[in-house]
């Protein structure tokens, strides 16, 4: 399964312009936003419902909040991001 996710990430990365503002909903431990930050110099944020995964992402220095997208997206104003990702979330 890890290989298919990595292929998915490469495709996502190819669709995003450098230095974009990106929100990853259901970011898990934040590996995708880490990749986008590194390879595209993107301004990345993440939201993750699982407290343990969110904690791991935060402890890795990523800008992630623990929360439910249905309830917690209102903390961001409209048009805060150039891209919003829902990869493997639904």
mmCIF file as gemmi writes it, N, C-alpha and C atoms, coordinates in Angstrom:
data_model
loop_
_atom_site.group_PDB
_atom_site.id
_atom_site.type_symbol
_atom_site.label_atom_id
_atom_site.label_alt_id
_atom_site.label_comp_id
_atom_site.label_asym_id
_atom_site.label_entity_id
_atom_site.label_seq_id
_atom_site.pdbx_PDB_ins_code
_atom_site.Cartn_x
_atom_site.Cartn_y
_atom_site.Cartn_z
_atom_site.occupancy
_atom_site.B_iso_or_equiv
_atom_site.pdbx_formal_charge
_atom_site.auth_seq_id
_atom_site.auth_asym_id
_atom_site.pdbx_PDB_model_num
ATOM 1 N N . UNK Axp A 1 ? 0.827 -1.199 0 1 0 ? 1 A 1
ATOM 2 C CA . UNK Axp A 1 ? 0 0 0 1 0 ? 1 A 1
ATOM 3 C C . UNK Axp A 1 ? 0.866 1.255 0 1 0 ? 1 A 1
ATOM 4 N N . UNK Axp A 2 ? 2.008 1.225 0.639 1 0 ? 2 A 1
ATOM 5 C CA . UNK Axp A 2 ? 2.906 2.372 0.696 1 0 ? 2 A 1
ATOM 6 C C . UNK Axp A 2 ? 3.303 2.848 -0.698 1 0 ? 2 A 1
ATOM 7 N N . UNK Axp A 3 ? 3.557 1.922 -1.637 1 0 ? 3 A 1
ATOM 8 C CA . UNK Axp A 3 ? 3.912 2.291 -3.007 1 0 ? 3 A 1
ATOM 9 C C . UNK Axp A 3 ? 2.803 3.059 -3.698 1 0 ? 3 A 1
ATOM 10 N N . UNK Axp A 4 ? 1.556 2.608 -3.547 1 0 ? 4 A 1
ATOM 11 C CA . UNK Axp A 4 ? 0.447 3.294 -4.21 1 0 ? 4 A 1
ATOM 12 C C . UNK Axp A 4 ? 0.261 4.694 -3.645 1 0 ? 4 A 1
ATOM 13 N N . UNK Axp A 5 ? 0.473 4.847 -2.356 1 0 ? 5 A 1
ATOM 14 C CA . UNK Axp A 5 ? 0.363 6.172 -1.749 1 0 ? 5 A 1
ATOM 15 C C . UNK Axp A 5 ? 1.469 7.073 -2.285 1 0 ? 5 A 1
ATOM 16 N N . UNK Axp A 6 ? 2.675 6.575 -2.385 1 0 ? 6 A 1
ATOM 17 C CA . UNK Axp A 6 ? 3.781 7.373 -2.907 1 0 ? 6 A 1
ATOM 18 C C . UNK Axp A 6 ? 3.51 7.823 -4.346 1 0 ? 6 A 1
ATOM 19 N N . UNK Axp A 7 ? 2.938 6.944 -5.174 1 0 ? 7 A 1
ATOM 20 C CA . UNK Axp A 7 ? 2.585 7.324 -6.544 1 0 ? 7 A 1
ATOM 21 C C . UNK Axp A 7 ? 1.528 8.423 -6.527 1 0 ? 7 A 1
ATOM 22 N N . UNK Axp A 8 ? 0.576 8.298 -5.646 1 0 ? 8 A 1
ATOM 23 C CA . UNK Axp A 8 ? -0.47 9.294 -5.471 1 0 ? 8 A 1
ATOM 24 C C . UNK Axp A 8 ? 0.159 10.638 -5.092 1 0 ? 8 A 1
ATOM 25 N N . UNK Axp A 9 ? 1.113 10.616 -4.187 1 0 ? 9 A 1
ATOM 26 C CA . UNK Axp A 9 ? 1.776 11.842 -3.739 1 0 ? 9 A 1
ATOM 27 C C . UNK Axp A 9 ? 2.532 12.513 -4.876 1 0 ? 9 A 1
ATOM 28 N N . UNK Axp A 10 ? 3.194 11.724 -5.716 1 0 ? 10 A 1
ATOM 29 C CA . UNK Axp A 10 ? 3.921 12.285 -6.857 1 0 ? 10 A 1
ATOM 30 C C . UNK Axp A 10 ? 2.955 12.99 -7.805 1 0 ? 10 A 1
ATOM 31 N N . UNK Axp A 11 ? 1.795 12.363 -8.04 1 0 ? 11 A 1
ATOM 32 C CA . UNK Axp A 11 ? 0.791 12.981 -8.892 1 0 ? 11 A 1
ATOM 33 C C . UNK Axp A 11 ? 0.296 14.287 -8.273 1 0 ? 11 A 1
ATOM 34 N N . UNK Axp A 12 ? -0.019 14.258 -7.001 1 0 ? 12 A 1
ATOM 35 C CA . UNK Axp A 12 ? -0.476 15.465 -6.307 1 0 ? 12 A 1
ATOM 36 C C . UNK Axp A 12 ? 0.585 16.558 -6.411 1 0 ? 12 A 1
ATOM 37 N N . UNK Axp A 13 ? 1.822 16.198 -6.151 1 0 ? 13 A 1
ATOM 38 C CA . UNK Axp A 13 ? 2.916 17.167 -6.213 1 0 ? 13 A 1
ATOM 39 C C . UNK Axp A 13 ? 3.023 17.785 -7.607 1 0 ? 13 A 1
ATOM 40 N N . UNK Axp A 14 ? 2.811 16.986 -8.635 1 0 ? 14 A 1
ATOM 41 C CA . UNK Axp A 14 ? 2.934 17.491 -10.013 1 0 ? 14 A 1
ATOM 42 C C . UNK Axp A 14 ? 1.845 18.51 -10.356 1 0 ? 14 A 1
ATOM 43 N N . UNK Axp A 15 ? 0.753 18.525 -9.608 1 0 ? 15 A 1
ATOM 44 C CA . UNK Axp A 15 ? -0.36 19.439 -9.871 1 0 ? 15 A 1
ATOM 45 C C . UNK Axp A 15 ? -0.271 20.751 -9.087 1 0 ? 15 A 1
ATOM 46 N N . UNK Axp A 16 ? 0.673 20.841 -8.169 1 0 ? 16 A 1
ATOM 47 C CA . UNK Axp A 16 ? 0.775 22.002 -7.284 1 0 ? 16 A 1
ATOM 48 C C . UNK Axp A 16 ? 1.954 22.88 -7.693 1 0 ? 16 A 1
ATOM 49 N N . UNK Axp A 17 ? 1.706 24.164 -7.77 1 0 ? 17 A 1
ATOM 50 C CA . UNK Axp A 17 ? 2.764 25.106 -8.12 1 0 ? 17 A 1
ATOM 51 C C . UNK Axp A 17 ? 3.65 25.385 -6.911 1 0 ? 17 A 1
ATOM 52 N N . UNK Axp A 18 ? 4.902 25.734 -7.189 1 0 ? 18 A 1
ATOM 53 C CA . UNK Axp A 18 ? 5.845 26.065 -6.122 1 0 ? 18 A 1
ATOM 54 C C . UNK Axp A 18 ? 5.335 27.242 -5.301 1 0 ? 18 A 1
ATOM 55 N N . UNK Axp A 19 ? 5.697 27.233 -4.035 1 0 ? 19 A 1
ATOM 56 C CA . UNK Axp A 19 ? 5.4 28.299 -3.072 1 0 ? 19 A 1
ATOM 57 C C . UNK Axp A 19 ? 3.91 28.551 -2.881 1 0 ? 19 A 1
ATOM 58 N N . UNK Axp A 20 ? 3.094 27.524 -3.121 1 0 ? 20 A 1
ATOM 59 C CA . UNK Axp A 20 ? 1.651 27.628 -2.921 1 0 ? 20 A 1
ATOM 60 C C . UNK Axp A 20 ? 1.304 27.411 -1.453 1 0 ? 20 A 1
ATOM 61 N N . UNK Axp A 21 ? 0.114 27.858 -1.077 1 0 ? 21 A 1
ATOM 62 C CA . UNK Axp A 21 ? -0.436 27.595 0.25 1 0 ? 21 A 1
ATOM 63 C C . UNK Axp A 21 ? -1.32 26.361 0.132 1 0 ? 21 A 1
ATOM 64 N N . UNK Axp A 22 ? -1.002 25.334 0.937 1 0 ? 22 A 1
ATOM 65 C CA . UNK Axp A 22 ? -1.661 24.035 0.799 1 0 ? 22 A 1
ATOM 66 C C . UNK Axp A 22 ? -2.204 23.565 2.148 1 0 ? 22 A 1
ATOM 67 N N . UNK Axp A 23 ? -3.434 23.089 2.149 1 0 ? 23 A 1
ATOM 68 C CA . UNK Axp A 23 ? -4.04 22.449 3.313 1 0 ? 23 A 1
ATOM 69 C C . UNK Axp A 23 ? -4.299 20.995 2.971 1 0 ? 23 A 1
ATOM 70 N N . UNK Axp A 24 ? -3.81 20.084 3.812 1 0 ? 24 A 1
ATOM 71 C CA . UNK Axp A 24 ? -4.054 18.65 3.639 1 0 ? 24 A 1
ATOM 72 C C . UNK Axp A 24 ? -5.029 18.202 4.724 1 0 ? 24 A 1
ATOM 73 N N . UNK Axp A 25 ? -6.241 17.865 4.303 1 0 ? 25 A 1
ATOM 74 C CA . UNK Axp A 25 ? -7.27 17.392 5.235 1 0 ? 25 A 1
ATOM 75 C C . UNK Axp A 25 ? -7.116 15.882 5.386 1 0 ? 25 A 1
ATOM 76 N N . UNK Axp A 26 ? -6.966 15.44 6.619 1 0 ? 26 A 1
ATOM 77 C CA . UNK Axp A 26 ? -6.699 14.027 6.877 1 0 ? 26 A 1
ATOM 78 C C . UNK Axp A 26 ? -5.237 13.727 6.592 1 0 ? 26 A 1
ATOM 79 N N . UNK Axp A 27 ? -4.364 14.583 7.116 1 0 ? 27 A 1
ATOM 80 C CA . UNK Axp A 27 ? -2.935 14.528 6.769 1 0 ? 27 A 1
ATOM 81 C C . UNK Axp A 27 ? -2.156 13.413 7.447 1 0 ? 27 A 1
ATOM 82 N N . UNK Axp A 28 ? -2.788 12.676 8.366 1 0 ? 28 A 1
ATOM 83 C CA . UNK Axp A 28 ? -2.063 11.602 9.049 1 0 ? 28 A 1
ATOM 84 C C . UNK Axp A 28 ? -0.871 12.149 9.814 1 0 ? 28 A 1
ATOM 85 N N . UNK Axp A 29 ? 0.292 11.531 9.619 1 0 ? 29 A 1
ATOM 86 C CA . UNK Axp A 29 ? 1.51 11.981 10.299 1 0 ? 29 A 1
ATOM 87 C C . UNK Axp A 29 ? 2.191 13.124 9.548 1 0 ? 29 A 1
ATOM 88 N N . UNK Axp A 30 ? 1.589 13.558 8.439 1 0 ? 30 A 1
ATOM 89 C CA . UNK Axp A 30 ? 2.096 14.728 7.729 1 0 ? 30 A 1
ATOM 90 C C . UNK Axp A 30 ? 3.164 14.467 6.693 1 0 ? 30 A 1
ATOM 91 N N . UNK Axp A 31 ? 3.309 13.222 6.262 1 0 ? 31 A 1
ATOM 92 C CA . UNK Axp A 31 ? 4.366 12.907 5.301 1 0 ? 31 A 1
ATOM 93 C C . UNK Axp A 31 ? 4.187 13.637 3.963 1 0 ? 31 A 1
ATOM 94 N N . UNK Axp A 32 ? 2.954 13.762 3.487 1 0 ? 32 A 1
ATOM 95 C CA . UNK Axp A 32 ? 2.727 14.457 2.224 1 0 ? 32 A 1
ATOM 96 C C . UNK Axp A 32 ? 3.05 15.94 2.347 1 0 ? 32 A 1
ATOM 97 N N . UNK Axp A 33 ? 2.612 16.584 3.421 1 0 ? 33 A 1
ATOM 98 C CA . UNK Axp A 33 ? 2.912 18.015 3.543 1 0 ? 33 A 1
ATOM 99 C C . UNK Axp A 33 ? 4.411 18.248 3.753 1 0 ? 33 A 1
ATOM 100 N N . UNK Axp A 34 ? 5.055 17.305 4.397 1 0 ? 34 A 1
ATOM 101 C CA . UNK Axp A 34 ? 6.511 17.402 4.534 1 0 ? 34 A 1
ATOM 102 C C . UNK Axp A 34 ? 7.177 17.351 3.156 1 0 ? 34 A 1
ATOM 103 N N . UNK Axp A 35 ? 6.71 16.443 2.299 1 0 ? 35 A 1
ATOM 104 C CA . UNK Axp A 35 ? 7.246 16.311 0.944 1 0 ? 35 A 1
ATOM 105 C C . UNK Axp A 35 ? 6.981 17.582 0.134 1 0 ? 35 A 1
ATOM 106 N N . UNK Axp A 36 ? 5.768 18.132 0.228 1 0 ? 36 A 1
ATOM 107 C CA . UNK Axp A 36 ? 5.434 19.341 -0.525 1 0 ? 36 A 1
ATOM 108 C C . UNK Axp A 36 ? 6.245 20.539 -0.052 1 0 ? 36 A 1
ATOM 109 N N . UNK Axp A 37 ? 6.47 20.614 1.224 1 0 ? 37 A 1
ATOM 110 C CA . UNK Axp A 37 ? 7.286 21.687 1.78 1 0 ? 37 A 1
ATOM 111 C C . UNK Axp A 37 ? 8.722 21.587 1.263 1 0 ? 37 A 1
ATOM 112 N N . UNK Axp A 38 ? 9.254 20.383 1.287 1 0 ? 38 A 1
ATOM 113 C CA . UNK Axp A 38 ? 10.635 20.159 0.87 1 0 ? 38 A 1
ATOM 114 C C . UNK Axp A 38 ? 10.824 20.366 -0.637 1 0 ? 38 A 1
ATOM 115 N N . UNK Axp A 39 ? 9.957 19.763 -1.443 1 0 ? 39 A 1
ATOM 116 C CA . UNK Axp A 39 ? 10.155 19.759 -2.894 1 0 ? 39 A 1
ATOM 117 C C . UNK Axp A 39 ? 9.611 20.994 -3.608 1 0 ? 39 A 1
ATOM 118 N N . UNK Axp A 40 ? 8.59 21.646 -3.02 1 0 ? 40 A 1
ATOM 119 C CA . UNK Axp A 40 ? 7.956 22.778 -3.695 1 0 ? 40 A 1
ATOM 120 C C . UNK Axp A 40 ? 8.051 24.083 -2.901 1 0 ? 40 A 1
ATOM 121 N N . UNK Axp A 41 ? 8.687 24.019 -1.746 1 0 ? 41 A 1
ATOM 122 C CA . UNK Axp A 41 ? 8.75 25.183 -0.863 1 0 ? 41 A 1
ATOM 123 C C . UNK Axp A 41 ? 7.338 25.719 -0.59 1 0 ? 41 A 1
ATOM 124 N N . UNK Axp A 42 ? 6.401 24.794 -0.421 1 0 ? 42 A 1
ATOM 125 C CA . UNK Axp A 42 ? 5 25.149 -0.19 1 0 ? 42 A 1
ATOM 126 C C . UNK Axp A 42 ? 4.793 25.551 1.268 1 0 ? 42 A 1
ATOM 127 N N . UNK Axp A 43 ? 3.828 26.418 1.481 1 0 ? 43 A 1
ATOM 128 C CA . UNK Axp A 43 ? 3.397 26.812 2.821 1 0 ? 43 A 1
ATOM 129 C C . UNK Axp A 43 ? 2.285 25.845 3.201 1 0 ? 43 A 1
ATOM 130 N N . UNK Axp A 44 ? 2.622 24.824 3.98 1 0 ? 44 A 1
ATOM 131 C CA . UNK Axp A 44 ? 1.699 23.717 4.225 1 0 ? 44 A 1
ATOM 132 C C . UNK Axp A 44 ? 1.079 23.751 5.609 1 0 ? 44 A 1
ATOM 133 N N . UNK Axp A 45 ? -0.152 23.279 5.663 1 0 ? 45 A 1
ATOM 134 C CA . UNK Axp A 45 ? -0.89 23.096 6.907 1 0 ? 45 A 1
ATOM 135 C C . UNK Axp A 45 ? -1.607 21.756 6.798 1 0 ? 45 A 1
ATOM 136 N N . UNK Axp A 46 ? -1.928 21.173 7.94 1 0 ? 46 A 1
ATOM 137 C CA . UNK Axp A 46 ? -2.666 19.922 7.942 1 0 ? 46 A 1
ATOM 138 C C . UNK Axp A 46 ? -3.698 19.895 9.049 1 0 ? 46 A 1
ATOM 139 N N . UNK Axp A 47 ? -4.718 19.099 8.84 1 0 ? 47 A 1
ATOM 140 C CA . UNK Axp A 47 ? -5.723 18.841 9.875 1 0 ? 47 A 1
ATOM 141 C C . UNK Axp A 47 ? -5.926 17.329 9.926 1 0 ? 47 A 1
ATOM 142 N N . UNK Axp A 48 ? -5.918 16.783 11.127 1 0 ? 48 A 1
ATOM 143 C CA . UNK Axp A 48 ? -6.007 15.33 11.307 1 0 ? 48 A 1
ATOM 144 C C . UNK Axp A 48 ? -6.923 15.021 12.479 1 0 ? 48 A 1
ATOM 145 N N . UNK Axp A 49 ? -7.887 14.112 12.264 1 0 ? 49 A 1
ATOM 146 C CA . UNK Axp A 49 ? -8.858 13.767 13.302 1 0 ? 49 A 1
ATOM 147 C C . UNK Axp A 49 ? -8.26 12.851 14.376 1 0 ? 49 A 1
ATOM 148 N N . UNK Axp A 50 ? -7.311 12.007 14.008 1 0 ? 50 A 1
ATOM 149 C CA . UNK Axp A 50 ? -6.709 11.045 14.948 1 0 ? 50 A 1
ATOM 150 C C . UNK Axp A 50 ? -5.673 11.766 15.821 1 0 ? 50 A 1
ATOM 151 N N . UNK Axp A 51 ? -5.923 11.846 17.134 1 0 ? 51 A 1
ATOM 152 C CA . UNK Axp A 51 ? -5.018 12.598 18.015 1 0 ? 51 A 1
ATOM 153 C C . UNK Axp A 51 ? -3.572 12.089 17.998 1 0 ? 51 A 1
ATOM 154 N N . UNK Axp A 52 ? -3.391 10.782 17.91 1 0 ? 52 A 1
ATOM 155 C CA . UNK Axp A 52 ? -2.035 10.223 17.92 1 0 ? 52 A 1
ATOM 156 C C . UNK Axp A 52 ? -1.272 10.599 16.648 1 0 ? 52 A 1
ATOM 157 N N . UNK Axp A 53 ? -1.931 10.509 15.497 1 0 ? 53 A 1
ATOM 158 C CA . UNK Axp A 53 ? -1.275 10.893 14.239 1 0 ? 53 A 1
ATOM 159 C C . UNK Axp A 53 ? -0.978 12.387 14.218 1 0 ? 53 A 1
ATOM 160 N N . UNK Axp A 54 ? -1.922 13.181 14.695 1 0 ? 54 A 1
ATOM 161 C CA . UNK Axp A 54 ? -1.701 14.633 14.762 1 0 ? 54 A 1
ATOM 162 C C . UNK Axp A 54 ? -0.522 14.95 15.673 1 0 ? 54 A 1
ATOM 163 N N . UNK Axp A 55 ? -0.43 14.272 16.804 1 0 ? 55 A 1
ATOM 164 C CA . UNK Axp A 55 ? 0.665 14.486 17.754 1 0 ? 55 A 1
ATOM 165 C C . UNK Axp A 55 ? 2.012 14.164 17.11 1 0 ? 55 A 1
ATOM 166 N N . UNK Axp A 56 ? 2.056 13.087 16.345 1 0 ? 56 A 1
ATOM 167 C CA . UNK Axp A 56 ? 3.308 12.72 15.661 1 0 ? 56 A 1
ATOM 168 C C . UNK Axp A 56 ? 3.71 13.785 14.65 1 0 ? 56 A 1
ATOM 169 N N . UNK Axp A 57 ? 2.735 14.297 13.897 1 0 ? 57 A 1
ATOM 170 C CA . UNK Axp A 57 ? 3.025 15.338 12.904 1 0 ? 57 A 1
ATOM 171 C C . UNK Axp A 57 ? 3.533 16.614 13.585 1 0 ? 57 A 1
ATOM 172 N N . UNK Axp A 58 ? 2.876 17.001 14.656 1 0 ? 58 A 1
ATOM 173 C CA . UNK Axp A 58 ? 3.258 18.211 15.384 1 0 ? 58 A 1
ATOM 174 C C . UNK Axp A 58 ? 4.65 18.044 15.978 1 0 ? 58 A 1
ATOM 175 N N . UNK Axp A 59 ? 4.923 16.862 16.539 1 0 ? 59 A 1
ATOM 176 C CA . UNK Axp A 59 ? 6.24 16.632 17.143 1 0 ? 59 A 1
ATOM 177 C C . UNK Axp A 59 ? 7.345 16.598 16.089 1 0 ? 59 A 1
ATOM 178 N N . UNK Axp A 60 ? 6.968 16.373 14.826 1 0 ? 60 A 1
ATOM 179 C CA . UNK Axp A 60 ? 7.944 16.41 13.725 1 0 ? 60 A 1
ATOM 180 C C . UNK Axp A 60 ? 8.138 17.846 13.218 1 0 ? 60 A 1
ATOM 181 N N . UNK Axp A 61 ? 7.463 18.793 13.867 1 0 ? 61 A 1
ATOM 182 C CA . UNK Axp A 61 ? 7.633 20.2 13.502 1 0 ? 61 A 1
ATOM 183 C C . UNK Axp A 61 ? 6.716 20.685 12.402 1 0 ? 61 A 1
ATOM 184 N N . UNK Axp A 62 ? 5.693 19.892 12.076 1 0 ? 62 A 1
ATOM 185 C CA . UNK Axp A 62 ? 4.769 20.278 11.006 1 0 ? 62 A 1
ATOM 186 C C . UNK Axp A 62 ? 3.612 21.1 11.574 1 0 ? 62 A 1
ATOM 187 N N . UNK Axp A 63 ? 3.059 21.957 10.746 1 0 ? 63 A 1
ATOM 188 C CA . UNK Axp A 63 ? 1.962 22.826 11.152 1 0 ? 63 A 1
ATOM 189 C C . UNK Axp A 63 ? 0.644 22.072 10.96 1 0 ? 63 A 1
ATOM 190 N N . UNK Axp A 64 ? 0.3 21.284 11.967 1 0 ? 64 A 1
ATOM 191 C CA . UNK Axp A 64 ? -0.874 20.413 11.925 1 0 ? 64 A 1
ATOM 192 C C . UNK Axp A 64 ? -1.716 20.666 13.163 1 0 ? 64 A 1
ATOM 193 N N . UNK Axp A 65 ? -3.033 20.653 12.986 1 0 ? 65 A 1
ATOM 194 C CA . UNK Axp A 65 ? -3.945 20.736 14.119 1 0 ? 65 A 1
ATOM 195 C C . UNK Axp A 65 ? -4.744 19.447 14.188 1 0 ? 65 A 1
ATOM 196 N N . UNK Axp A 66 ? -5.087 19.053 15.407 1 0 ? 66 A 1
ATOM 197 C CA . UNK Axp A 66 ? -5.928 17.888 15.6 1 0 ? 66 A 1
ATOM 198 C C . UNK Axp A 66 ? -7.36 18.389 15.593 1 0 ? 66 A 1
ATOM 199 N N . UNK Axp A 67 ? -8.165 17.84 14.695 1 0 ? 67 A 1
ATOM 200 C CA . UNK Axp A 67 ? -9.556 18.246 14.638 1 0 ? 67 A 1
ATOM 201 C C . UNK Axp A 67 ? -10.306 17.525 13.548 1 0 ? 67 A 1
ATOM 202 N N . UNK Axp A 68 ? -11.598 17.801 13.511 1 0 ? 68 A 1
ATOM 203 C CA . UNK Axp A 68 ? -12.51 17.209 12.547 1 0 ? 68 A 1
ATOM 204 C C . UNK Axp A 68 ? -12.774 18.252 11.46 1 0 ? 68 A 1
ATOM 205 N N . UNK Axp A 69 ? -12.494 17.917 10.223 1 0 ? 69 A 1
ATOM 206 C CA . UNK Axp A 69 ? -12.657 18.87 9.119 1 0 ? 69 A 1
ATOM 207 C C . UNK Axp A 69 ? -14.08 19.413 9.047 1 0 ? 69 A 1
ATOM 208 N N . UNK Axp A 70 ? -15.072 18.587 9.339 1 0 ? 70 A 1
ATOM 209 C CA . UNK Axp A 70 ? -16.461 19.043 9.267 1 0 ? 70 A 1
ATOM 210 C C . UNK Axp A 70 ? -16.742 20.169 10.256 1 0 ? 70 A 1
ATOM 211 N N . UNK Axp A 71 ? -16.041 20.169 11.383 1 0 ? 71 A 1
ATOM 212 C CA . UNK Axp A 71 ? -16.292 21.167 12.423 1 0 ? 71 A 1
ATOM 213 C C . UNK Axp A 71 ? -15.217 22.245 12.501 1 0 ? 71 A 1
ATOM 214 N N . UNK Axp A 72 ? -13.997 21.933 12.128 1 0 ? 72 A 1
ATOM 215 C CA . UNK Axp A 72 ? -12.869 22.809 12.435 1 0 ? 72 A 1
ATOM 216 C C . UNK Axp A 72 ? -12.292 23.589 11.26 1 0 ? 72 A 1
ATOM 217 N N . UNK Axp A 73 ? -12.839 23.418 10.066 1 0 ? 73 A 1
ATOM 218 C CA . UNK Axp A 73 ? -12.325 24.182 8.925 1 0 ? 73 A 1
ATOM 219 C C . UNK Axp A 73 ? -12.674 25.662 9.019 1 0 ? 73 A 1
ATOM 220 N N . UNK Axp A 74 ? -13.645 26 9.873 1 0 ? 74 A 1
ATOM 221 C CA . UNK Axp A 74 ? -14.041 27.396 10.007 1 0 ? 74 A 1
ATOM 222 C C . UNK Axp A 74 ? -12.958 28.269 10.641 1 0 ? 74 A 1
ATOM 223 N N . UNK Axp A 75 ? -11.896 27.658 11.151 1 0 ? 75 A 1
ATOM 224 C CA . UNK Axp A 75 ? -10.79 28.447 11.699 1 0 ? 75 A 1
ATOM 225 C C . UNK Axp A 75 ? -9.965 29.113 10.598 1 0 ? 75 A 1
ATOM 226 N N . UNK Axp A 76 ? -10.17 28.679 9.364 1 0 ? 76 A 1
ATOM 227 C CA . UNK Axp A 76 ? -9.478 29.265 8.216 1 0 ? 76 A 1
ATOM 228 C C . UNK Axp A 76 ? -10.455 30.147 7.447 1 0 ? 76 A 1
ATOM 229 N N . UNK Axp A 77 ? -10.029 31.34 7.075 1 0 ? 77 A 1
ATOM 230 C CA . UNK Axp A 77 ? -10.902 32.215 6.294 1 0 ? 77 A 1
ATOM 231 C C . UNK Axp A 77 ? -10.983 31.716 4.853 1 0 ? 77 A 1
ATOM 232 N N . UNK Axp A 78 ? -12.024 32.14 4.146 1 0 ? 78 A 1
ATOM 233 C CA . UNK Axp A 78 ? -12.196 31.758 2.745 1 0 ? 78 A 1
ATOM 234 C C . UNK Axp A 78 ? -10.97 32.154 1.932 1 0 ? 78 A 1
ATOM 235 N N . UNK Axp A 79 ? -10.618 31.324 1 1 0 ? 79 A 1
ATOM 236 C CA . UNK Axp A 79 ? -9.508 31.541 0.08 1 0 ? 79 A 1
ATOM 237 C C . UNK Axp A 79 ? -8.156 31.679 0.794 1 0 ? 79 A 1
ATOM 238 N N . UNK Axp A 80 ? -7.994 30.971 1.92 1 0 ? 80 A 1
ATOM 239 C CA . UNK Axp A 80 ? -6.719 30.954 2.646 1 0 ? 80 A 1
ATOM 240 C C . UNK Axp A 80 ? -5.677 30.102 1.936 1 0 ? 80 A 1
ATOM 241 N N . UNK Axp A 81 ? -6.133 29.185 1.072 1 0 ? 81 A 1
ATOM 242 C CA . UNK Axp A 81 ? -5.229 28.223 0.456 1 0 ? 81 A 1
ATOM 243 C C . UNK Axp A 81 ? -5.384 28.213 -1.055 1 0 ? 81 A 1
ATOM 244 N N . UNK Axp A 82 ? -4.265 27.93 -1.726 1 0 ? 82 A 1
ATOM 245 C CA . UNK Axp A 82 ? -4.298 27.743 -3.171 1 0 ? 82 A 1
ATOM 246 C C . UNK Axp A 82 ? -4.805 26.344 -3.518 1 0 ? 82 A 1
ATOM 247 N N . UNK Axp A 83 ? -4.49 25.376 -2.648 1 0 ? 83 A 1
ATOM 248 C CA . UNK Axp A 83 ? -4.883 23.973 -2.861 1 0 ? 83 A 1
ATOM 249 C C . UNK Axp A 83 ? -5.342 23.374 -1.539 1 0 ? 83 A 1
ATOM 250 N N . UNK Axp A 84 ? -6.361 22.543 -1.617 1 0 ? 84 A 1
ATOM 251 C CA . UNK Axp A 84 ? -6.812 21.745 -0.465 1 0 ? 84 A 1
ATOM 252 C C . UNK Axp A 84 ? -6.809 20.29 -0.933 1 0 ? 84 A 1
ATOM 253 N N . UNK Axp A 85 ? -6.129 19.441 -0.182 1 0 ? 85 A 1
ATOM 254 C CA . UNK Axp A 85 ? -5.951 18.038 -0.563 1 0 ? 85 A 1
ATOM 255 C C . UNK Axp A 85 ? -6.796 17.138 0.334 1 0 ? 85 A 1
ATOM 256 N N . UNK Axp A 86 ? -7.487 16.197 -0.297 1 0 ? 86 A 1
ATOM 257 C CA . UNK Axp A 86 ? -8.217 15.135 0.394 1 0 ? 86 A 1
ATOM 258 C C . UNK Axp A 86 ? -7.727 13.819 -0.199 1 0 ? 86 A 1
ATOM 259 N N . UNK Axp A 87 ? -6.515 13.426 0.144 1 0 ? 87 A 1
ATOM 260 C CA . UNK Axp A 87 ? -5.914 12.223 -0.409 1 0 ? 87 A 1
ATOM 261 C C . UNK Axp A 87 ? -6.108 11.055 0.555 1 0 ? 87 A 1
ATOM 262 N N . UNK Axp A 88 ? -6.783 10.009 0.098 1 0 ? 88 A 1
ATOM 263 C CA . UNK Axp A 88 ? -7.006 8.822 0.922 1 0 ? 88 A 1
ATOM 264 C C . UNK Axp A 88 ? -7.86 9.143 2.15 1 0 ? 88 A 1
ATOM 265 N N . UNK Axp A 89 ? -8.669 10.196 2.085 1 0 ? 89 A 1
ATOM 266 C CA . UNK Axp A 89 ? -9.439 10.639 3.245 1 0 ? 89 A 1
ATOM 267 C C . UNK Axp A 89 ? -10.868 10.123 3.228 1 0 ? 89 A 1
ATOM 268 N N . UNK Axp A 90 ? -11.508 10.158 2.062 1 0 ? 90 A 1
ATOM 269 C CA . UNK Axp A 90 ? -12.933 9.796 2 1 0 ? 90 A 1
ATOM 270 C C . UNK Axp A 90 ? -13.113 8.306 1.788 1 0 ? 90 A 1
